[in-house]
Amino acid sequence: MKQLFVIGVLITCISCFQSENKNNRVVKTILVVLAHPDDETAFGPILSRFANENKEVYLVIATDGRYGVEDHAGISSGDRLAAIRKEETICASEILGINPPIFLEAHDSFGILSGINEYFEQTTQLKNTISRLIEEINPDVIMTFGPDGDTGHLDHKGISDLVTEIIVRNQGWYEKYPLYYLAWPKEKEFWIPQGELTNLNYVDLQYRNVHLKYNQKDQSTFFESLHCYKSQFTSKDIDLWIMAEKKDTTYTMYFREFSINNQVKTTL
């Protein structure tokens, strides 16, 4: 995932996740479910903040990243690249201060490259495993990508779909496990033009109903973690990323709370 993450916005916080969820329970345990090793970079500053607040953060990575080949690294797709990317995410998690990542080791694209039957098998297994992890970890909140897929990556959209499906197919889980989608502001394009380094999808301000602050220490820790991803980013990539991030002075990340209106209607 070759991309830079910045927040170029000049707006104030109107709704904050802070330390309580919609059921007014103190948030102590957070489960973040993502697609690839290195997807956690999209959440880096806020993960560092949570760790500094002594919250328990569990990171689940659905695929092994075996097809995430970058020319500069000179590593072919396959088991070796998957193993390296796993170590990179372990490295970053240690720096961020969160729990060791949980790897589910599905193949990139959830097996679709091997055929539709493999896709159905892997996605079914992922849903079962993620459901079990949710029950075991019993998080106060769950975070993942939104239906926009962050950069529009099919795997990002796929993991969003899977997590959302898990929540809505289990009675009481919507109330028990509040779900939050990462939501980028359009203003980010001011710092990184679309199509140059990334194709970022964004969410309109009125729907970004959770604004989470982080501080300079959280950001610095995140910057340090970027150096773990040597198979994915060159030193120049990381320098440009950090330079872009420093242009933002809002120190804010945005999310959208998954919401359902349970009122039954008999008309559209």
Summary of the structure (lengths in Angstrom):
residues: 268
radius of gyration: 17.9
end to end distance: 40.1
largest distance: 58.7
contacts: 854
relative contact order: 0.21
helix: 43%
strand: 16%
